[in-house]
Amino acid sequence: MKHHALFTLTLPLFAMSHAHGQSDEPLSSSAATSIVITASPLSRPTRVSLDPKAPVQPIPAADGAGLLKTVPNMSITRKGGMAGDPLFRGLGGSRLAITSDNSYVLGGCAARMDPPTAYLFPRSFDEVVITKGPQTVTQGPGLVAGSIRFLRHPRYYDEAAFNLSGGLTTGSADRFDAFTALDAGNRLGYLHLNANHNEAGDYKDGAGNRVHSSYDKNSQSVQLGLTPDELSLLELSYDRSRGQAAYADRNMDGSQFDRDAWGIKLERQAITPWLGKLQLQYGHSLVDHVMDNYSLRPNSGMFMAMNPERSTDTARLMAELNLGTHQTQVGIDWMEDNHRSRMGKGMTEAAAERYTQAPYTDTQSFENLGVFAEDHWQLNEHQRLISGLRLDHTQARFEQLPATNPLKKQDYQLQAGFVRLEHQQQAWTWYAGYGQAERAPDYWERNRNGALNSETNHQLDTGVMYREGPLSGSLSLFAGYIDDFILVDNLAAPQARNVDARRVGGEVEFSWQFTPEWSLGSNLAYTHGQNHSDGLPLGQTPPLELNTSLMFDNGDYELALLMRNVAGQSRFVEGQGNIIGQDIGASSGFSVFSLNGGWQLNPQLKLAAGVDNLLDKEYSEFINKQERYVAGANPQTTRINEPGRQWWAELQLTF
């Protein structure tokens, strides 16, 4: 098995003055941060905050899913080399809201070829925030599993500043990445630009088998902000993404991943003593996706191409109120989502390419209007009560059905709310909360059954956090009952139906700095799901997983060993799961070791290197996707294997 070295150069070329942004959590510089090989700990109850600019192991893919792999109980459904689909505690899709600067990102493919994370490049963001469970109401409707927010923070400059950075990566499977970013500004405003290119060939698994997984992606973004003072902001933003990707899980590839998105944000702080902030946002996103069976693989049969397009508009008006011991957010948000598609097919590639001249056919459209209020009440020095309430009206339409069809237009009145008590005493924080989130059937589920009911999750979340001296840790537990859970069943008709489901589980994280140079970290994650209506396991529920790391860091040198242990999963129901994937059988457990080291040559220069899957283990995840035919082969019933041994190295230079 042949391997290539991986080299990364991160080079801020010019830096002047200092820029500061707005964030709930402090962010660290990747040049001064050890490689992240286990998750960032809870930043506060039910919330995980990640620095997307920090290096991680294993080296991530060229999209948002790669970064999320470090979060305990977060599974990524592998389809190829990129465009993995995230699930938290076994739930994904519309149950796990994914936003970019508070605007929804939605893929166009009816088979989830392009999940939201396929269009997001982590290093172009300042922070990624994961909220566990239905413990917020400010991030849109239907947070059955929680939310993932990719955030960019406004920049306020004390004086004129200019910073240019760049990166270069080459490596295994012909990987090549290039990245550049520009930050400039003064007291009156700022400009932030970044551009990146990511490509790789097919990787090999631990047995040396080549996996159809190549990709090629480019993305750019720009944020232009006007800041006449530190209390006022007008920001214009634009994001552009282009790419293609080969898939090992199906008989088609993604030959076009095009997304154009723009947004505007108006913000004013400290308006009155009781009105702390007023914020207005509007965003537009257009996804133009093409899948075919001939661009990235050989084809000797029928040529097919499909071209779905999805347009999403979102708006939000929010106010932050300071009412004595209450800090309250109230607001209204709106979303309009339109999906249409066209296709071409024939015995030649030219016949399939005629889709470009075909008219689009409208398929489904959605409109949602919601109001919310979330309050933080400081009861006393040690306790606070956080609660929220949300009401939504969702209208869903099948555009192709006649007006007389009862499924033509459906209206859903949705309710959500939560309450959580937090108690902080010295190094300890305890919390317990109840949350409810109701979700309407989404585009993919309605394609399988247009007569589905909305589903409602009733969930208890509780836990404890400890931080003092060399020790830190957290325990997060949940128990939920989902009324009318929307189960996808590919072996039944219709292919989606409502059942009742029960779920329990949680995460444990632990870190011990047992000497000034040595530390030990570990996290354990488990979820148990049950289809209560049928008396069967709940499909696509991940198995028990334990990650442990041993790290040495004396400021000049660092060394870390990661051991990932995943148990086998015998609780499955063939053909059942969700819109992302379905169970195909039991899975075997595995243990994978990874190693990395770093050398801080001087304050500006750092060298890091590592090996992922050190022992070249052949393995696959239980949460996986494999269906029908792959590149003309026989029907597949086995999972896609993960990459085998991968070497990488990184050089960081900062001023």
C-alpha positions in Angstrom: 0.0 0.0 0.0 1.5 3.3 -1.1 1.4 6.4 1.1 2.3 10.0 0.5 3.5 12.6 3.0 1.1 15.4 3.9 2.4 18.9 4.2 0.5 22.0 5.3 1.8 25.6 5.5 -0.2 28.2 7.4 1.3 31.6 6.9 -0.1 34.9 8.1 2.0 37.2 6.0 1.1 40.6 7.5 -0.5 41.5 10.8 -1.2 44.9 12.2 -3.2 46.1 15.2 -5.8 43.8 16.8 -9.3 42.8 15.9 -11.9 41.6 18.3 -15.2 40.0 17.6 -18.3 39.0 19.5 -18.5 35.5 20.9 -20.0 33.7 23.8 -16.9 31.6 24.2 -13.2 32.5 23.8 -11.6 31.1 20.7 -8.0 30.0 20.5 -5.5 30.3 17.7 -4.8 27.1 15.9 -1.1 27.9 15.9 -1.0 27.8 19.7 -3.5 25.0 20.2 -2.7 21.3 20.5 -4.2 19.0 17.9 -7.8 18.2 18.9 -8.2 14.4 19.0 -11.1 14.3 21.4 -14.0 16.7 21.6 -13.9 20.1 23.1 -15.6 19.8 26.5 -19.0 21.3 27.2 -18.6 25.1 27.3 -21.7 25.3 29.4 -24.7 22.9 30.1 -26.0 21.3 26.9 -23.6 23.2 24.7 -20.3 22.3 22.9 -18.2 24.9 21.3 -15.5 24.1 18.7 -12.8 26.2 17.1 -13.0 25.2 13.4 -9.5 26.7 12.8 -7.8 24.3 15.2 -6.2 21.2 13.7 -7.9 17.8 14.4 -7.0 14.2 14.1 -8.0 12.3 12.0 -7.4 14.9 9.4 -10.9 16.1 8.4 -12.5 16.0 5.0 -13.0 19.2 3.0 -16.4 20.0 4.5 -18.2 20.6 7.8 -18.8 16.9 8.6 -15.1 16.3 9.0 -14.9 18.7 12.0 -18.0 17.2 13.7 -16.3 13.8 14.0 -14.6 14.9 17.1 -17.9 15.4 19.1 -18.9 12.4 21.3 -22.1 10.7 20.1 -21.8 12.4 16.7 -21.9 9.9 13.8 -21.0 10.7 10.2 -22.6 8.6 7.5 -19.9 7.9 5.0 -20.8 8.0 1.3 -17.3 8.7 -0.2 -14.5 11.1 0.5 -16.7 14.0 1.4 -20.3 15.0 1.9 -20.8 12.9 5.0 -24.2 13.3 6.8 -24.0 14.0 10.5 -26.3 12.4 13.2 -26.2 13.3 16.8 -27.3 10.6 19.2 -28.6 8.7 16.2 -30.8 11.5 14.8 -30.0 13.6 11.8 -31.5 15.2 8.8 -34.2 17.8 9.7 -34.1 16.7 13.3 -30.6 18.3 13.6 -30.8 21.9 12.3 -27.7 23.1 10.5 -27.3 26.8 9.9 -24.7 29.2 8.5 -24.7 32.5 10.3 -28.3 31.7 11.4 -29.5 31.0 7.9 -30.6 27.5 7.0 -28.5 25.4 4.6 -30.5 22.7 2.8 -29.4 20.2 0.1 -31.2 19.6 -3.1 -30.8 15.9 -3.7 -33.8 13.7 -3.1 -31.4 10.9 -1.9 -29.3 13.2 0.4 -26.3 13.2 -1.9 -25.6 16.8 -0.8 -26.2 17.3 2.9 -25.8 20.8 4.4 -22.3 20.2 5.6 -21.2 19.5 2.0 -21.4 23.2 1.3 -19.6 24.5 4.4 -15.9 24.8 4.8 -15.0 24.9 8.5 -12.0 27.2 8.4 -14.0 30.0 7.0 -16.0 30.2 10.3 -15.0 31.5 13.7 -16.9 29.0 15.9 -19.2 26.0 15.6 -21.7 25.6 18.4 -23.6 22.3 19.0 -26.7 22.5 21.3 -27.7 19.1 22.7 -31.4 18.3 22.5 -34.4 20.6 22.5 -32.8 23.0 24.9 -33.2 26.2 22.9 -36.0 27.9 20.9 -34.0 30.6 19.1 -32.6 28.4 16.3 -35.7 27.6 14.3 -38.4 24.9 14.5 -38.1 21.1 15.1 -34.9 20.8 17.1 -35.7 17.2 18.0 -31.9 16.2 18.2 -30.5 19.7 18.6 -28.7 22.3 16.4 -25.4 22.9 14.8 -24.5 26.5 14.1 -21.5 27.6 11.9 -20.8 31.2 13.0 -18.8 34.1 11.9 -18.4 36.9 14.5 -18.3 40.6 13.7 -14.9 42.3 13.9 -14.3 45.6 15.5 -10.9 47.2 15.0 -9.3 49.8 17.4 -7.0 51.0 14.5 -6.1 50.1 10.9 -5.2 46.4 10.5 -4.3 44.0 7.7 -3.7 40.3 8.0 -3.1 37.8 5.2 -2.9 34.0 5.8 -2.5 31.0 3.6 -2.2 27.2 3.7 -1.1 24.4 1.4 -1.7 20.6 1.9 -0.7 17.6 -0.2 -1.0 14.0 0.9 -2.5 10.5 0.8 -4.7 9.6 -2.1 -3.4 12.6 -4.0 -4.8 15.0 -1.6 -4.2 18.7 -2.3 -5.6 21.6 -0.3 -5.0 25.3 -0.7 -6.4 28.0 1.6 -6.0 31.8 1.8 -7.7 34.4 4.0 -7.6 38.2 4.3 -8.7 40.3 7.2 -8.5 44.1 7.0 -10.3 46.9 8.8 -10.3 50.1 10.8 -12.7 51.8 13.2 -15.2 52.3 10.4 -15.5 48.7 9.2 -13.9 45.5 8.1 -13.4 43.2 5.2 -12.9 39.4 5.5 -12.2 37.3 2.4 -11.3 33.6 2.2 -10.9 31.1 -0.6 -10.0 27.4 -0.6 -9.5 24.5 -2.9 -9.7 20.8 -1.8 -9.2 17.7 -3.8 -8.3 14.1 -3.3 -8.4 10.8 -5.3 -9.9 7.5 -4.2 -8.6 6.4 -0.8 -7.7 2.8 0.1 -9.1 0.9 3.1 -7.1 -1.1 5.5 -7.2 -4.1 3.2 -5.7 -2.1 0.3 -9.0 -1.9 -1.6 -9.6 1.3 -3.5 -12.9 3.1 -2.5 -14.7 5.2 -5.1 -14.4 8.5 -3.2 -12.5 11.2 -5.1 -13.6 14.8 -4.8 -12.8 18.3 -6.0 -14.2 21.4 -4.3 -13.7 25.1 -4.4 -15.3 27.7 -2.1 -15.0 31.4 -1.4 -16.7 33.9 1.0 -16.6 37.6 1.7 -18.0 39.6 4.6 -18.0 43.4 4.4 -19.0 45.2 7.6 -19.6 48.8 8.5 -19.0 49.7 12.2 -19.4 53.4 12.8 -19.0 52.5 16.5 -18.7 49.4 18.6 -22.5 49.4 19.1 -23.6 49.4 15.4 -23.1 47.0 12.6 -24.2 46.6 9.0 -22.8 43.4 7.4 -23.1 42.1 3.8 -21.9 38.6 3.1 -21.6 36.3 0.1 -20.7 32.6 0.0 -19.9 30.6 -3.2 -19.2 26.8 -3.4 -18.4 24.6 -6.4 -17.5 21.0 -6.4 -17.9 17.4 -7.5 -17.6 14.1 -5.6 -17.6 10.3 -6.3 -19.8 8.1 -4.2 -19.2 4.5 -3.1 -22.7 4.1 -1.7 -24.8 4.3 -4.8 -24.9 4.1 -8.6 -24.6 7.8 -9.2 -22.0 10.5 -8.4 -22.3 14.2 -7.6 -21.0 16.0 -10.7 -22.0 19.4 -9.5 -22.3 20.9 -6.1 -23.1 24.6 -6.7 -24.2 26.9 -4.0 -24.5 30.7 -3.9 -25.7 32.5 -0.8 -25.8 36.0 0.4 -27.0 37.7 3.5 -27.4 41.1 5.2 -27.3 41.8 9.0 -28.2 44.9 10.9 -27.4 45.2 14.5 -27.6 47.9 17.2 -26.6 47.4 20.9 -27.2 49.2 24.1 -30.2 51.1 22.7 -31.8 51.8 26.1 -31.1 50.4 29.6 -33.7 47.7 29.0 -33.2 47.1 25.3 -29.7 45.5 25.0 -29.7 44.6 21.3 -31.8 44.7 18.2 -30.8 42.5 15.3 -32.3 42.0 11.8 -31.0 39.3 9.4 -32.0 38.2 5.9 -30.4 35.4 3.9 -30.8 33.7 0.5 -29.3 30.4 -0.6 -29.5 28.7 -4.0 -28.3 25.1 -4.4 -27.9 23.8 -8.0 -26.9 20.2 -7.8 -26.3 17.6 -10.6 -26.0 13.8 -10.2 -25.2 11.4 -13.0 -23.8 8.0 -13.7 -21.2 8.8 -16.3 -19.0 11.8 -15.4 -17.0 10.2 -12.6 -17.3 6.5 -13.5 -17.5 4.3 -16.5 -20.9 3.5 -18.0 -22.0 1.1 -20.7 -25.7 1.2 -20.1 -28.4 3.8 -19.8 -27.0 7.3 -19.2 -28.9 9.4 -16.6 -28.5 12.9 -15.1 -30.7 14.6 -12.6 -30.6 18.3 -11.7 -32.5 19.4 -8.5 -32.4 23.0 -7.5 -33.4 24.4 -4.1 -34.0 28.0 -3.2 -34.2 29.0 0.5 -34.9 32.4 2.0 -34.7 33.1 5.7 -35.3 36.2 7.8 -35.1 36.9 11.6 -35.8 39.9 13.8 -34.6 39.5 17.4 -34.4 41.7 20.5 -32.4 41.2 23.6 -34.0 42.6 26.8 -32.4 43.4 30.1 -35.1 43.2 32.7 -33.4 43.2 36.1 -32.4 39.6 36.8 -33.9 38.5 33.5 -32.0 38.4 30.2 -34.6 37.7 27.5 -34.5 37.1 23.8 -37.7 37.6 21.8 -38.1 37.3 18.1 -39.8 36.2 14.9 -38.3 34.2 12.1 -39.5 33.2 8.6 -38.4 30.7 6.0 -39.5 30.0 2.5 -38.1 26.9 0.7 -38.8 25.9 -2.9 -37.6 22.7 -4.6 -37.7 21.9 -8.3 -35.9 19.4 -10.6 -35.3 18.2 -14.1 -33.6 15.2 -15.7 -32.3 13.7 -18.9 -31.6 10.1 -19.9 -30.8 8.0 -23.0 -28.3 5.6 -24.5 -25.7 8.3 -25.0 -24.1 10.9 -22.8 -25.4 13.6 -25.1 -28.9 12.4 -24.6 -28.5 12.6 -20.8 -27.0 16.1 -21.1 -30.2 17.4 -22.7 -31.5 18.0 -19.2 -29.8 21.4 -19.5 -32.5 22.4 -22.1 -35.4 20.8 -20.2 -37.7 22.9 -18.1 -37.7 22.6 -14.4 -40.6 20.9 -12.7 -41.7 22.2 -9.3 -41.9 19.5 -6.7 -42.4 20.7 -3.2 -42.4 24.1 -1.3 -42.5 25.0 2.4 -43.1 28.2 4.3 -42.6 28.6 8.1 -43.4 31.5 10.4 -42.3 31.3 14.0 -42.2 33.4 17.1 -40.1 32.7 20.2 -39.1 33.9 23.6 -36.1 32.6 25.6 -35.4 33.8 29.1 -32.3 33.5 31.4 -33.4 34.2 35.0 -30.6 34.6 37.6 -32.3 33.3 40.7 -29.4 33.9 43.1 -25.7 33.8 43.1 -25.5 30.1 42.3 -28.7 29.3 40.4 -30.3 30.4 37.2 -33.5 29.2 35.3 -33.4 29.1 31.6 -36.7 28.6 29.7 -38.2 29.2 26.3 -41.4 28.9 24.3 -41.8 28.7 20.5 -44.8 28.6 18.2 -44.6 27.8 14.5 -46.9 27.6 11.5 -45.6 25.4 8.7 -47.3 25.1 5.3 -46.1 22.3 3.0 -47.2 21.9 -0.6 -46.9 19.3 -3.3 -46.7 21.4 -6.4 -47.5 18.7 -8.9 -50.8 17.4 -7.2 -54.1 18.8 -8.4 -55.7 21.4 -6.2 -58.5 18.9 -5.3 -56.1 16.4 -3.7 -56.2 16.6 0.1 -52.4 16.3 0.2 -51.9 19.3 -2.1 -51.4 21.7 0.9 -50.9 20.7 4.5 -50.7 23.0 7.5 -48.9 22.2 10.7 -49.2 24.1 14.0 -46.0 23.3 15.9 -45.1 23.9 19.5 -41.7 23.8 21.3 -40.5 24.8 24.7 -38.0 23.9 27.5 -37.1 24.7 31.0 -33.7 24.1 32.6 -32.3 24.7 36.1 -28.6 25.3 36.5 -26.7 25.3 39.9 -23.1 26.4 40.1 -21.1 25.9 43.3 -17.4 26.4 43.2 -16.0 23.9 40.7 -19.3 22.1 40.1 -22.2 22.8 37.8 -25.4 20.7 38.0 -28.3 21.1 35.6 -31.6 19.4 34.7 -34.1 20.3 32.1 -37.1 19.2 30.2 -37.6 20.1 26.5 -40.3 19.5 23.9 -39.8 20.0 20.1 -42.3 19.3 17.4 -41.3 18.8 13.8 -43.2 18.7 10.5 -42.4 16.0 7.9 -39.6 17.2 5.6 -39.1 17.1 1.9 -37.4 13.7 1.9 -40.0 12.1 4.2 -42.9 13.5 2.3 -41.5 11.9 -0.9 -42.0 8.5 0.8 -45.4 9.2 2.3 -47.4 12.4 1.9 -49.8 11.7 4.8 -47.3 11.7 7.7 -48.1 13.3 11.1 -45.7 15.7 12.7 -43.4 14.1 15.4 -42.9 15.4 18.9 -39.9 14.7 21.1 -40.3 14.9 24.9 -36.9 14.8 26.4 -35.2 15.1 29.8 -31.6 16.4 29.9 -29.5 16.3 33.0 -25.8 16.4 33.8 -22.9 17.7 35.9 -19.7 19.6 35.0 -16.5 19.9 37.0 -13.5 22.1 36.5 -10.8 22.8 39.0 -7.0 22.6 38.7 -5.7 19.6 36.7 -9.1 17.9 36.6 -12.1 18.6 34.4 -15.0 16.5 33.3 -18.7 16.3 32.4 -21.6 13.9 32.4 -24.6 14.5 30.1 -27.6 12.2 30.2 -30.9 12.2 28.3 -34.1 10.3 28.1 -36.8 10.9 25.5 -40.1 9.7 24.2 -41.0 10.7 20.6 -44.6 10.6 19.6 -45.2 9.8 15.9 -41.5 9.3 15.2 -41.1 9.3 11.4 -39.5 5.9 10.6 -38.2 5.2 7.1 -38.6 1.6 6.1 -37.4 0.7 2.7 -38.8 -2.8 2.9 -42.4 -1.7 3.4 -45.0 0.4 1.7 -45.3 3.2 2.2 -41.6 3.7 2.9 -42.2 6.1 5.8 -44.6 5.8 8.7 -45.3 7.2 12.2 -44.3 5.1 15.2 -43.6 5.9 18.9 -40.0 5.7 20.0 -38.0 5.8 23.2 -34.4 6.9 23.5 -31.9 7.1 26.4 -28.1 7.7 26.5 -25.5 10.2 27.1 -21.8 11.2 27.1 -19.0 11.3 29.7 -15.9 13.4 29.2 -12.8 13.4 31.5 -9.4 15.2 31.4 -6.6 14.9 33.9 -3.4 17.0 33.7 -1.5 14.7 36.0 1.9 16.4 35.5 2.7 19.9 34.0 3.5 18.1 30.7 1.3 15.0 30.7 -2.5 14.7 30.4 -5.0 12.0 30.0 -8.4 12.5 28.3 -11.3 10.2 27.6 -14.9 10.3 26.5 -17.6 7.7 26.4 -20.8 7.9 24.4 -23.9 5.6 24.1 -27.4 5.8 22.8 -30.2 3.2 23.1 -33.2 3.5 20.8 -36.4 1.4 20.8 -39.3 1.4 18.3 -42.0 1.2 21.0 -44.9 0.6 18.6 -43.4 -2.5 16.9 -41.3 -3.7 19.8 -38.1 -3.5 17.7 -34.8 -1.6 18.0 -34.8 1.9 16.5 -32.9 1.8 13.3 -29.5 3.7 12.8 -28.7 3.9 16.5 -24.9 4.1 17.0 -23.1 1.6 19.3 -21.1 2.3 22.5 -17.9 4.3 21.7 -14.9 5.1 23.9 -12.1 7.5 22.9 -9.0 7.8 25.0 -5.9 10.1 24.5 -2.6 10.4 26.2 -0.8 13.7 25.6 2.6 15.2 26.3 3.1 19.0 25.9 5.9 21.0 27.4 5.4 24.1 25.3 8.2 23.1 22.8 7.3 19.5 22.0 4.0 17.6 22.0 3.1 14.0 21.5 -0.3 12.4 21.6 -1.7 8.9 21.2 -5.4 8.3 20.5 -7.2 5.0 21.0 -10.7 4.7 19.5 -12.8 1.7 20.6 -16.2 1.1 19.1 -18.4 -1.8 20.2 -20.3 -4.1 17.8 -23.9 -3.3 17.2 -26.3 -6.2 17.3 -29.5 -4.1 17.7 -30.7 -3.5 14.2 -33.7 -3.8 11.9 -32.9 -4.4 8.3 -34.2 -1.7 6.0 -35.3 0.7 8.8 -33.8 4.0 9.7 -34.1 7.6 8.5 -33.8 9.7 5.4 -30.0 9.4 5.6 -29.6 5.6 5.7 -31.1 2.4 6.9 -29.8 -0.7 8.8 -28.2 -3.4 6.7 -27.2 -5.8 9.5 -25.1 -6.2 12.6 -21.7 -4.6 12.8 -18.4 -5.7 14.3 -16.5 -3.8 17.0 -13.1 -2.3 16.3 -10.2 -0.5 17.9 -8.2 2.1 15.9 -5.0 3.9 17.1 -3.7 7.3 15.8 -0.5 9.1 16.7 0.6 12.7 16.3 3.4 15.0 17.4 4.4 18.6 17.3 7.4 20.8 17.6 7.2 24.5 18.4 10.5 25.6 16.7 10.0 29.2 17.8 7.0 31.4 18.7 6.2 31.8 15.0 6.9 28.3 13.6 5.4 25.0 14.5 5.8 21.6 12.9 3.2 18.8 13.4 2.9 15.3 12.0 0.7 12.3 12.5 -0.6 8.9 11.4 -4.3 8.1 11.3 -5.3 4.4 11.7 -1.7 3.6 12.7 -2.1 -0.2 12.4 -3.9 0.0 9.0 -7.1 -1.5 10.4 -9.8 -2.7 8.0 -13.1 -1.5 9.5 -16.4 0.2 8.9 -18.9 2.1 11.0 -22.3 0.8 11.9 -23.9 4.1 10.8 -23.2 3.7 7.1 -24.9 3.9 3.8 -24.8 1.2 1.0 -27.5 0.6 -1.5 -28.2 -1.0 -4.9 -25.3 -0.9 -7.3 -21.8 0.7 -7.2 -20.0 1.4 -10.4 -21.7 -1.4 -12.3 -20.8 -4.0 -9.6 -23.2 -6.6 -8.1 -25.7 -5.4 -5.4 -23.8 -4.5 -2.3 -24.9 -5.5 1.2 -21.7 -4.5 3.1 -20.7 -1.2 4.5 -18.2 1.3 3.1 -14.8 0.8 4.8 -13.1 3.7 6.4 -9.6 4.8 5.2 -6.6 2.7 6.0 -3.3 4.1 7.4 -2.9 7.8 6.4 0.2 9.9 7.1 0.1 13.6 7.4 2.3 16.5 8.4 1.7 20.2 9.0 3.8 23.3 9.2 2.3 26.4 10.8 3.9 29.9 10.6 2.3 32.8 12.4 3.1 36.4 13.2 
